[in-house]
Amino acid sequence: MMNKLLPLLLITGLLISCIQNETVEWEDGTWIDLTHEYSEETLFWPTSSTFKIDTVFVGITDGGFYYESFEFCTAEHGGTHLDAPIHFYENRKTVDELGLDQLTGRAIVVDVTEQVSQNRDYEIQISDLTTWEIEHGEIPDGSILLFHTGMGAFWPDAAAYLGTEKRGEEGVAELSFPGIHPETAQWLVDNRTIKAVGLDTPSLDFGKSELFESHQILFEQNIPGFENVANLDRLPPIGAYVVALPMKIKDGSGAPLRIIAHIKE
């Protein structure tokens, strides 16, 4: 009887060991918040409504206890947020249709700060990816791809971050910030398998884009985008694990996003 139990006991021990090791892995690392807070300073596209918050009640109630409550209103696409594929491609996934597996995973970070420092309208090139791969290896399947442009350092200064403080169509005409070149987006969908893509700018496409081609190319393949991501300077090129959970808006084209990253010590 004991001989029959030994294999079961061995498997059980291995499972317990694996669970314990996984717990230690998460406990020993550092969590990095990649999310800008929402406030009346939060930056939005010049034609979008901005974040508004109103007080419902703050103070001591008639019952003698302290109570706070607020209500807020915001556009889907502002602050640190998710673009669902339906945002720029018909009949693709909405916010609530994106699976948790697609919004979590190992991240790679491609640093293009030097290029952007020379041209704030820089469009990220295929060569930026192939150069990264020469040093770190081919982008693994199922990665979350993040581009660190350095623009996050200017948040929430609209003139420095967006290129303009103006609102409306006048503001759109003066937008100036980096993004992903459409040829790079096409190379990614043709040659690599990624879960999502994000960057520390207001848009996947650069500020002067009129057709938003990178959005279209990526979203056709149901690859969502993370925009206005914070603190990408704190992430290594490889090794971070990202959790990017949007407000689950039914049929939403986008949503406020709480995105965090875990780094092993």
Residue frames as qw, qx, qy, qz and C-alpha x, y, z in Angstrom:
[[0.000, 0.887, 0.463, 0.000, 0.00, 0.00, 0.00],
 [0.322, -0.788, 0.096, 0.516, 2.83, 2.35, 0.94],
 [0.442, -0.094, 0.581, 0.676, 4.52, 1.70, -2.42],
 [0.199, 0.642, 0.633, 0.385, 1.34, 2.90, -4.19],
 [0.179, -0.931, -0.279, 0.154, 1.22, 6.05, -2.08],
 [0.556, -0.420, 0.186, 0.693, 4.83, 7.09, -2.69],
 [0.318, 0.309, 0.466, 0.765, 4.27, 8.49, -6.22],
 [0.154, -0.821, -0.459, -0.303, 1.25, 10.47, -4.99],
 [0.521, -0.764, -0.117, 0.362, 3.19, 11.84, -2.02],
 [0.537, -0.151, 0.295, 0.776, 6.07, 12.82, -4.31],
 [0.154, 0.546, 0.493, 0.659, 3.76, 14.69, -6.72],
 [0.332, -0.866, -0.369, -0.062, 2.03, 16.45, -3.82],
 [0.582, -0.583, 0.019, 0.566, 5.37, 17.54, -2.44],
 [0.421, 0.116, 0.394, 0.809, 6.46, 18.91, -5.79],
 [0.031, -0.730, -0.490, -0.475, 3.21, 20.88, -6.15],
 [0.458, -0.838, -0.229, 0.187, 3.59, 22.39, -2.68],
 [0.581, -0.337, 0.187, 0.717, 7.17, 23.32, -3.48],
 [0.284, 0.388, 0.470, 0.741, 6.12, 25.01, -6.73],
 [0.215, -0.844, -0.421, -0.252, 3.37, 26.98, -4.97],
 [0.556, -0.720, -0.083, 0.406, 5.79, 28.10, -2.25],
 [0.522, -0.097, 0.314, 0.787, 8.40, 29.15, -4.83],
 [0.125, 0.606, 0.487, 0.616, 5.81, 31.14, -6.79],
 [0.366, -0.876, -0.313, 0.008, 4.72, 32.94, -3.63],
 [0.583, -0.533, 0.098, 0.605, 8.30, 33.84, -2.78],
 [0.437, 0.250, 0.427, 0.751, 8.85, 35.07, -6.36],
 [0.050, -0.775, -0.392, -0.493, 6.02, 37.61, -6.08],
 [0.522, -0.820, -0.195, 0.133, 6.78, 38.60, -2.49],
 [0.658, -0.375, 0.145, 0.637, 10.47, 39.25, -3.15],
 [0.408, 0.406, 0.385, 0.722, 9.94, 41.58, -6.10],
 [0.034, -0.363, -0.197, 0.910, 8.99, 45.23, -6.45],
 [0.299, 0.693, 0.650, 0.092, 5.70, 46.57, -7.82],
 [0.179, -0.161, 0.170, 0.955, 5.95, 49.65, -10.04],
 [0.338, 0.693, 0.525, -0.360, 2.85, 51.79, -10.70],
 [0.333, 0.066, 0.534, 0.774, 2.70, 52.70, -14.40],
 [0.001, 0.726, 0.646, 0.235, -0.44, 54.79, -14.01],
 [0.059, 0.243, -0.105, 0.963, -0.91, 58.55, -13.87],
 [0.058, 0.422, 0.735, -0.528, -3.52, 59.56, -11.31],
 [0.051, 0.626, 0.582, 0.517, -6.82, 61.00, -12.51],
 [0.183, -0.590, -0.358, 0.700, -7.46, 64.61, -11.53],
 [0.337, 0.888, 0.241, -0.201, -8.40, 67.90, -13.12],
 [0.092, -0.753, 0.506, 0.409, -4.76, 68.08, -14.32],
 [0.674, 0.052, 0.712, 0.190, -5.09, 64.87, -16.34],
 [0.107, 0.441, -0.461, -0.762, -4.29, 65.34, -20.02],
 [0.641, 0.423, 0.624, -0.142, -6.79, 64.47, -22.76],
 [0.412, 0.318, 0.554, 0.650, -6.95, 64.74, -26.52],
 [0.026, -0.093, -0.044, 0.994, -7.72, 68.39, -27.38],
 [0.438, -0.175, -0.421, -0.774, -11.20, 67.54, -28.67],
 [0.519, -0.304, -0.797, 0.055, -12.14, 65.29, -25.73],
 [0.486, -0.774, -0.049, -0.402, -13.99, 66.27, -22.60],
 [0.270, 0.475, -0.684, 0.484, -11.75, 66.23, -19.54],
 [0.467, -0.263, -0.798, 0.275, -11.95, 64.63, -16.12],
 [0.306, -0.528, 0.044, -0.791, -14.50, 66.21, -13.78],
 [0.435, -0.232, -0.815, 0.305, -15.12, 65.35, -10.16],
 [0.338, -0.564, -0.068, -0.751, -17.90, 66.71, -7.94],
 [0.005, 0.128, -0.803, 0.581, -18.43, 66.37, -4.23],
 [0.493, -0.446, -0.658, -0.352, -21.52, 64.48, -3.13],
 [0.591, -0.775, -0.069, -0.214, -20.79, 64.76, 0.57],
 [0.588, 0.247, -0.525, 0.563, -17.78, 65.30, 2.85],
 [0.188, -0.484, 0.355, -0.777, -18.17, 65.65, 6.60],
 [0.113, 0.036, 0.874, -0.471, -20.08, 64.44, 9.61],
 [0.294, -0.348, -0.721, -0.522, -23.50, 62.98, 8.86],
 [0.538, -0.497, -0.001, -0.681, -26.66, 63.45, 10.90],
 [0.918, -0.259, -0.295, -0.048, -25.86, 60.07, 12.40],
 [0.488, -0.827, 0.278, 0.027, -22.63, 61.39, 13.83],
 [0.801, -0.158, 0.425, 0.390, -20.15, 59.44, 11.68],
 [0.009, -0.632, 0.405, 0.661, -17.71, 60.73, 9.04],
 [0.708, 0.411, 0.571, 0.065, -18.56, 60.10, 5.38],
 [0.017, 0.560, -0.412, -0.719, -17.06, 60.97, 1.96],
 [0.621, 0.391, 0.667, 0.129, -18.52, 60.42, -1.53],
 [0.060, 0.548, -0.312, -0.773, -17.82, 61.88, -4.98],
 [0.751, 0.482, 0.452, -0.010, -19.01, 61.43, -8.54],
 [0.222, -0.531, 0.468, 0.670, -16.86, 61.80, -11.63],
 [0.726, 0.630, 0.231, -0.151, -17.17, 62.06, -15.40],
 [0.281, -0.589, 0.578, 0.490, -14.46, 61.30, -17.95],
 [0.684, 0.523, -0.346, -0.372, -13.90, 60.49, -21.61],
 [0.995, -0.038, 0.067, 0.056, -12.78, 56.91, -22.35],
 [0.787, 0.324, -0.024, 0.525, -9.55, 58.08, -23.95],
 [0.001, -0.860, 0.210, -0.466, -7.59, 60.24, -21.53],
 [0.534, -0.647, 0.506, -0.201, -5.02, 59.84, -18.82],
 [0.080, -0.310, 0.941, 0.109, -3.47, 56.39, -18.60],
 [0.737, 0.238, 0.271, -0.572, -5.97, 54.38, -20.61],
 [0.483, 0.000, 0.837, 0.256, -6.57, 51.39, -22.84],
 [0.475, 0.378, -0.325, -0.725, -7.54, 51.57, -26.49],
 [0.715, 0.120, 0.677, -0.127, -9.67, 48.57, -27.41],
 [0.335, -0.008, 0.713, 0.616, -9.30, 47.30, -30.99],
 [0.211, 0.710, 0.663, 0.106, -12.85, 48.44, -31.82],
 [0.142, -0.771, -0.076, 0.616, -11.58, 52.02, -31.38],
 [0.152, 0.645, -0.422, -0.618, -10.07, 51.98, -34.88],
 [0.185, 0.160, -0.876, -0.415, -11.29, 48.77, -36.53],
 [0.697, -0.085, -0.055, -0.710, -14.86, 47.64, -37.06],
 [0.939, -0.089, -0.221, -0.250, -16.05, 44.36, -35.57],
 [0.536, 0.300, -0.657, 0.437, -13.00, 43.93, -33.34],
 [0.518, -0.391, -0.684, 0.334, -12.86, 43.44, -29.57],
 [0.248, -0.825, -0.067, -0.504, -14.39, 45.93, -27.17],
 [0.097, -0.605, 0.602, -0.511, -12.96, 46.62, -23.71],
 [0.725, -0.258, 0.454, -0.449, -15.09, 43.97, -22.00],
 [0.953, 0.269, -0.057, -0.125, -14.20, 41.34, -24.62],
 [0.376, 0.654, -0.610, 0.244, -10.45, 41.47, -23.97],
 [0.887, -0.278, -0.367, 0.044, -9.35, 38.45, -21.97],
 [0.525, -0.826, 0.199, 0.046, -7.29, 38.74, -18.80],
 [0.839, -0.109, 0.310, 0.433, -4.49, 36.73, -20.38],
 [0.514, 0.620, 0.222, 0.549, -4.08, 39.39, -23.08],
 [0.127, -0.910, 0.021, -0.395, -3.82, 42.13, -20.46],
 [0.623, -0.686, 0.375, -0.010, -1.19, 40.40, -18.32],
 [0.944, 0.246, 0.018, 0.221, 2.20, 38.97, -19.16],
 [0.661, -0.323, 0.153, 0.660, 5.94, 39.39, -19.53],
 [0.260, 0.950, 0.090, -0.150, 6.92, 42.79, -20.84],
 [0.677, 0.056, 0.151, 0.718, 9.77, 43.99, -22.98],
 [0.033, -0.924, -0.143, 0.353, 10.74, 47.65, -22.97],
 [0.649, 0.377, 0.234, 0.618, 12.33, 49.31, -25.98],
 [0.271, -0.736, -0.116, 0.610, 14.09, 52.58, -25.14],
 [0.491, 0.560, 0.354, 0.566, 13.90, 55.21, -27.89],
 [0.255, -0.880, -0.210, 0.342, 14.59, 58.23, -25.67],
 [0.413, -0.391, 0.347, 0.746, 17.75, 59.19, -27.56],
 [0.229, 0.345, 0.660, 0.626, 15.93, 59.27, -30.90],
 [0.113, -0.830, -0.534, -0.111, 13.05, 61.29, -29.42],
 [0.393, -0.707, -0.071, 0.584, 15.45, 63.76, -27.77],
 [0.272, -0.207, 0.460, 0.819, 16.56, 64.70, -31.28],
 [0.268, -0.135, -0.533, -0.791, 13.07, 64.70, -32.82],
 [0.353, 0.072, 0.653, -0.666, 9.92, 64.88, -30.69],
 [0.744, 0.337, -0.010, -0.577, 7.88, 63.82, -33.75],
 [0.026, 0.401, -0.902, -0.161, 9.95, 60.64, -34.09],
 [0.888, 0.050, -0.095, -0.447, 8.20, 57.57, -35.47],
 [0.606, -0.434, 0.666, -0.025, 9.56, 54.35, -33.96],
 [0.506, 0.543, -0.559, -0.371, 11.36, 52.34, -36.65],
 [0.979, 0.025, -0.192, -0.068, 11.72, 48.63, -37.39],
 [0.575, 0.456, -0.489, 0.472, 15.44, 49.13, -36.76],
 [0.316, -0.553, 0.440, -0.633, 14.67, 50.12, -33.16],
 [0.911, -0.183, 0.174, -0.325, 13.20, 46.66, -32.64],
 [0.913, 0.292, -0.225, 0.173, 15.88, 44.73, -34.52],
 [0.244, 0.614, -0.503, 0.557, 18.61, 46.61, -32.63],
 [0.600, -0.455, 0.397, -0.525, 16.89, 45.70, -29.34],
 [0.987, 0.016, 0.031, -0.158, 16.76, 42.06, -30.46],
 [0.641, 0.531, -0.457, 0.314, 20.49, 42.00, -31.26],
 [0.011, -0.509, 0.607, -0.610, 21.19, 42.74, -27.60],
 [0.508, -0.186, 0.574, -0.615, 18.33, 40.91, -25.87],
 [0.223, 0.091, 0.963, 0.119, 17.16, 38.22, -28.27],
 [0.182, -0.310, -0.638, -0.681, 14.03, 37.90, -30.38],
 [0.446, -0.202, 0.228, -0.842, 10.86, 39.34, -28.87],
 [0.115, 0.048, 0.982, -0.143, 9.21, 36.32, -27.18],
 [0.310, -0.387, -0.677, -0.544, 5.75, 35.27, -28.31],
 [0.475, -0.662, -0.579, -0.020, 3.05, 36.58, -26.02],
 [0.408, -0.146, -0.271, 0.860, 5.02, 39.63, -24.88],
 [0.012, 0.933, 0.341, -0.118, 3.54, 42.97, -23.90],
 [0.593, 0.277, 0.108, 0.748, 5.60, 45.48, -25.89],
 [0.203, -0.913, -0.239, 0.260, 6.27, 48.85, -24.24],
 [0.547, 0.516, 0.032, 0.658, 8.11, 51.80, -25.79],
 [0.420, -0.712, -0.212, 0.522, 9.90, 54.24, -23.50],
 [0.441, 0.706, 0.215, 0.510, 10.08, 57.56, -25.34],
 [0.399, -0.079, -0.310, 0.859, 10.90, 59.79, -22.37],
 [0.162, -0.484, -0.283, -0.812, 7.80, 61.94, -22.89],
 [0.588, -0.580, -0.563, -0.015, 6.35, 60.76, -19.59],
 [0.487, -0.202, -0.321, 0.786, 8.78, 63.05, -17.78],
 [0.007, -0.185, -0.133, -0.974, 6.74, 66.05, -19.00],
 [0.403, -0.551, -0.671, -0.288, 3.38, 64.90, -17.55],
 [0.330, 0.644, 0.690, 0.004, 1.08, 66.80, -16.84],
 [0.040, -0.589, 0.146, 0.794, 2.52, 69.85, -18.64],
 [0.680, 0.579, 0.430, -0.134, 0.30, 69.99, -21.75],
 [0.350, 0.880, -0.254, -0.197, 2.63, 72.20, -23.78],
 [0.115, -0.611, 0.779, 0.085, 5.64, 69.97, -23.11],
 [0.502, -0.013, 0.861, -0.084, 3.80, 66.63, -23.35],
 [0.581, 0.592, 0.551, -0.091, 1.21, 67.21, -26.08],
 [0.445, 0.161, 0.357, 0.805, 3.08, 69.98, -27.85],
 [0.126, -0.434, -0.253, -0.856, 0.25, 72.45, -27.22],
 [0.070, 0.206, 0.691, -0.689, -2.03, 73.80, -24.52],
 [0.410, 0.108, -0.211, -0.881, -4.73, 74.66, -27.05],
 [0.477, 0.198, 0.800, -0.305, -8.05, 72.83, -27.09],
 [0.646, 0.608, 0.245, -0.392, -10.33, 71.79, -29.94],
 [0.830, 0.485, 0.173, 0.217, -9.29, 71.43, -33.57],
 [0.170, 0.916, -0.295, 0.213, -6.77, 74.23, -33.11],
 [0.532, -0.609, 0.579, -0.099, -5.03, 72.09, -30.52],
 [0.907, 0.141, 0.392, 0.064, -5.13, 68.96, -32.70],
 [0.613, 0.768, -0.044, 0.180, -3.32, 70.87, -35.45],
 [0.057, 0.828, -0.477, 0.288, -0.42, 71.60, -33.10],
 [0.908, -0.359, 0.206, -0.061, 0.02, 68.15, -31.51],
 [0.470, 0.682, -0.547, 0.126, 3.65, 67.06, -31.43],
 [0.604, -0.482, 0.605, -0.193, 4.88, 63.82, -29.86],
 [0.121, 0.370, -0.878, -0.278, 6.41, 60.50, -30.98],
 [0.838, 0.070, 0.281, -0.462, 4.61, 57.31, -31.95],
 [0.649, -0.092, 0.729, 0.198, 4.92, 54.02, -33.81],
 [0.224, 0.399, -0.530, -0.714, 5.62, 54.16, -37.55],
 [0.846, 0.200, 0.097, -0.485, 2.97, 52.23, -39.54],
 [0.675, 0.447, -0.585, -0.041, 5.72, 50.15, -41.18],
 [0.026, 0.339, -0.823, 0.456, 6.86, 49.12, -37.70],
 [0.647, 0.015, 0.447, -0.618, 3.31, 48.18, -36.72],
 [0.846, 0.355, -0.209, -0.338, 3.00, 46.11, -39.88],
 [0.427, 0.464, -0.757, 0.172, 6.35, 44.40, -39.23],
 [0.295, -0.245, 0.737, -0.556, 5.18, 43.47, -35.75],
 [0.785, 0.145, 0.316, -0.513, 1.95, 41.82, -36.91],
 [0.787, 0.481, -0.342, -0.182, 3.76, 40.04, -39.75],
 [0.569, 0.446, -0.633, 0.277, 6.79, 38.82, -37.81],
 [0.095, 0.158, -0.763, 0.620, 6.09, 38.74, -34.08],
 [0.472, -0.520, -0.662, -0.263, 3.25, 37.66, -31.79],
 [0.103, 0.130, -0.479, 0.862, 2.53, 40.23, -29.09],
 [0.110, -0.550, -0.799, 0.216, -0.40, 40.57, -26.68],
 [0.022, -0.950, -0.301, 0.075, -0.52, 44.35, -26.46],
 [0.545, 0.295, -0.021, 0.784, 1.55, 47.47, -27.08],
 [0.271, -0.904, -0.310, 0.109, 1.95, 50.60, -24.99],
 [0.531, 0.300, -0.079, 0.788, 3.96, 53.78, -24.66],
 [0.283, -0.567, -0.394, 0.665, 4.36, 56.97, -22.64],
 [0.018, 0.037, -0.293, -0.955, 2.63, 59.25, -25.15],
 [0.503, 0.235, 0.331, -0.763, -1.02, 60.19, -25.87],
 [0.813, 0.423, 0.002, -0.400, -1.31, 57.92, -28.92],
 [0.838, -0.050, 0.468, 0.276, 0.16, 54.87, -30.63],
 [0.565, 0.610, 0.261, 0.490, 0.54, 57.07, -33.72],
 [0.405, -0.111, -0.137, 0.897, 2.69, 60.18, -33.62],
 [0.061, 0.569, 0.423, -0.702, 1.05, 63.52, -32.94],
 [0.222, 0.457, -0.292, -0.810, 0.95, 64.72, -36.54],
 [0.141, 0.127, 0.946, 0.262, -0.78, 61.58, -37.83],
 [0.458, 0.129, -0.062, -0.877, -4.00, 62.15, -39.76],
 [0.724, 0.060, -0.535, -0.431, -4.91, 58.53, -40.62],
 [0.603, -0.448, 0.547, -0.369, -3.82, 56.73, -37.42],
 [0.740, 0.348, -0.526, -0.233, -2.45, 53.89, -39.50],
 [0.209, 0.293, -0.870, 0.337, -0.57, 52.16, -36.67],
 [0.511, 0.011, 0.537, -0.671, -3.81, 51.98, -34.70],
 [0.794, 0.302, -0.115, -0.515, -5.58, 50.44, -37.69],
 [0.573, 0.405, -0.712, -0.026, -2.84, 47.87, -38.39],
 [0.049, 0.204, -0.858, 0.469, -2.55, 46.68, -34.80],
 [0.510, 0.075, 0.476, -0.712, -6.25, 46.80, -33.99],
 [0.734, 0.259, -0.404, -0.479, -7.19, 44.75, -37.05],
 [0.578, 0.171, -0.786, 0.139, -5.28, 41.94, -35.32],
 [0.669, -0.647, -0.302, -0.207, -7.06, 42.61, -32.00],
 [0.625, -0.025, -0.365, 0.690, -3.89, 43.95, -30.38],
 [0.223, -0.919, -0.323, -0.024, -4.95, 46.60, -27.81],
 [0.432, 0.514, -0.206, 0.712, -2.96, 49.70, -26.95],
 [0.500, -0.682, -0.364, 0.391, -1.94, 51.30, -23.65],
 [0.329, 0.665, 0.075, 0.667, -1.45, 55.08, -23.84],
 [0.202, -0.781, 0.222, -0.547, -0.03, 57.67, -21.43],
 [0.887, -0.260, -0.336, 0.183, 1.81, 54.96, -19.51],
 [0.224, -0.913, 0.265, -0.213, 3.87, 56.28, -16.59],
 [0.546, -0.651, 0.525, -0.036, 7.27, 55.39, -15.13],
 [0.938, 0.340, -0.047, 0.037, 8.60, 53.36, -18.05],
 [0.281, 0.751, -0.511, 0.310, 12.06, 54.65, -17.11],
 [0.494, -0.501, 0.605, -0.373, 11.86, 52.38, -14.05],
 [0.949, 0.094, 0.248, -0.172, 11.45, 49.16, -16.03],
 [0.403, -0.438, 0.691, 0.410, 14.28, 46.97, -17.36],
 [0.367, 0.346, -0.586, -0.635, 14.42, 45.92, -21.04],
 [0.663, -0.092, -0.700, -0.249, 13.34, 42.41, -20.02],
 [0.327, -0.015, -0.812, 0.483, 12.09, 40.77, -16.84],
 [0.304, 0.020, 0.356, -0.884, 9.05, 42.82, -15.83],
 [0.009, -0.383, -0.916, -0.119, 5.61, 41.27, -15.52],
 [0.174, -0.070, -0.051, -0.981, 2.74, 43.62, -16.39],
 [0.054, 0.520, 0.836, -0.166, -0.86, 43.65, -15.16],
 [0.064, 0.030, -0.192, -0.979, -3.00, 46.11, -17.15],
 [0.018, 0.484, 0.871, -0.088, -6.63, 46.10, -16.04],
 [0.090, -0.238, -0.214, -0.943, -9.05, 48.65, -17.52],
 [0.467, 0.164, 0.460, -0.737, -12.41, 49.66, -16.15],
 [0.224, 0.154, 0.927, 0.257, -14.64, 46.95, -17.65],
 [0.380, 0.403, 0.083, -0.829, -16.95, 49.12, -19.76],
 [0.611, 0.333, 0.718, 0.021, -19.42, 47.05, -21.77],
 [0.565, 0.688, 0.374, 0.259, -18.98, 47.73, -25.50],
 [0.209, -0.900, 0.101, 0.369, -16.34, 50.33, -24.65],
 [0.698, 0.664, -0.111, 0.245, -13.84, 51.57, -27.22],
 [0.413, 0.431, -0.498, 0.629, -11.48, 52.46, -24.39],
 [0.653, -0.685, -0.308, -0.094, -11.28, 52.82, -20.64],
 [0.211, -0.828, 0.448, -0.263, -9.23, 54.24, -17.78],
 [0.869, 0.167, -0.448, 0.128, -6.41, 51.80, -17.08],
 [0.531, -0.742, 0.398, -0.093, -4.63, 50.79, -13.89],
 [0.859, 0.384, -0.305, 0.148, -1.38, 49.29, -15.12],
 [0.509, -0.750, 0.420, -0.044, 1.37, 47.99, -12.85],
 [0.723, 0.461, -0.510, 0.069, 4.58, 46.03, -13.31],
 [0.817, -0.541, 0.199, 0.007, 6.37, 43.53, -11.09],
 [0.486, 0.686, -0.516, 0.165, 10.15, 43.31, -11.11],
 [0.906, -0.267, -0.263, 0.196, 12.13, 40.61, -9.40],
 [0.304, -0.908, 0.287, 0.030, 14.76, 41.78, -6.92]]
